């Protein structure tokens, strides 16, 4: 099977984003983690409450 390490998603309700050298931050109620990412990637997204949510 194909591996999708970056958890990308292509299709409806997806958008491709160019990444910068800045760290990504992933937050949950219990923790915050930072990730380094280079290049670009395509992910599901939604706009809600004036914020962009990338899934």
C-alpha positions as CSV (number, residue, x, y, z in Angstrom):
1,X,0.0,0.0,0.0
2,X,1.0,3.6,-0.6
3,X,2.3,5.5,2.4
4,X,1.0,8.9,3.2
5,X,3.4,10.2,5.9
6,X,2.3,13.8,5.6
7,X,-1.4,12.8,5.9
8,X,-2.3,14.7,2.7
9,X,-5.8,14.6,1.2
10,X,-6.7,15.4,-2.3
11,X,-10.2,16.2,-3.6
12,X,-13.3,18.1,-2.5
13,X,-12.8,20.4,0.5
14,X,-9.1,20.2,0.1
15,X,-6.6,23.0,-0.6
16,X,-2.9,22.9,-1.3
17,X,-0.6,25.1,0.9
18,X,3.0,26.1,0.4
19,X,4.9,25.5,3.6
20,X,7.5,27.9,4.9
21,X,10.5,27.1,7.1
22,X,8.4,28.0,10.1
23,X,7.4,25.2,12.5
24,X,3.8,23.9,12.5
25,X,2.0,23.7,15.8
26,X,-0.4,21.0,16.6
27,X,-2.6,21.6,19.6
28,X,-5.0,19.5,21.6
29,X,-6.5,20.1,25.0
30,X,-3.6,18.4,26.7
31,X,-0.5,19.3,24.7
32,X,1.1,21.4,21.9
33,X,3.7,19.9,19.6
34,X,5.8,21.5,16.9
35,X,6.6,20.0,13.5
36,X,9.1,21.0,10.8
37,X,7.7,20.7,7.3
38,X,9.2,21.6,3.9
39,X,7.7,22.0,0.5
40,X,3.9,22.0,0.0
41,X,1.0,19.7,0.9
42,X,-2.7,19.3,0.3
43,X,-5.2,19.0,3.2
44,X,-8.8,19.2,4.1
45,X,-9.8,22.6,5.5
46,X,-12.7,24.6,6.8
47,X,-13.2,28.2,7.8
48,X,-15.0,28.5,11.1
49,X,-15.3,31.3,13.7
50,X,-12.9,33.5,11.6
51,X,-10.2,30.9,11.7
52,X,-8.7,28.5,9.2
53,X,-8.7,24.9,10.4
54,X,-6.5,22.5,8.5
55,X,-7.3,18.8,9.0
